[in-house]
Amino acid sequence: MRAETPYNPLDKKNLGLSVADALLSRPVDLLPPGDSFLGAGVYAIYYFGDYPAYKPLAERNRNDRFEQPIYIGKAIPAGGRKGGFSQSSAGPVLYNRLSEHADSIRAARNLLLEDFGCRYLVVDDIWIPLGETMLVEQFGPLWNRVIDGYGNHDPGKGRYFQKRSPWDVLHPGRAWAMRCADSKKSEVDLLEQVARHFGTG
């Protein structure tokens, strides 16, 4: 006789999935959302524009389908990893993070901000990393797994010896990134990686 594994709602995986499901039930908003809000949490960014290399992804997100995020992220305020903050005392960290992402897209020479949207969810601090991990595992977003560097910040003076990220090679425009050292990978190399990711190359 086959034994069934009892469902445990408090299992780490199930808790992470509950955060992921809650995010995915949210409507897609502008990037950044029109109104600021307080709290930390998780988010998904969607692309539906005409950048040729991203056509397979964009087609899955058009006509209000929003099936495949291009990027998954989290926003935790300073000191958040120690726990103990309330969402109101966290400040608008999730909104600010989405605004930073919008600024990166505005700076890129080959992307348009109106071709992006986002889902976001304010989450109790202890579940934020778990929710992000489950979402990345579920979707394997392009800008998390292949073209990384979208979420990078200016490394600051004295650290520009760091190599330019794949995202900044493929989508040049952020002034601070142009001061970084040249990447080992060219735009052609990265476009080949994107094509393999989508199974078109």
Helices and strands as residue ranges (DSSP letters): H 12-24, E 29-30, E 41-47, G 52-54, H 55-61, E 71-75, G 80-82, H 93-107, G 113-115, E 116-122, G 125-127, H 128-139, H 142-145, H 166-170, H 175-178, H 187-198
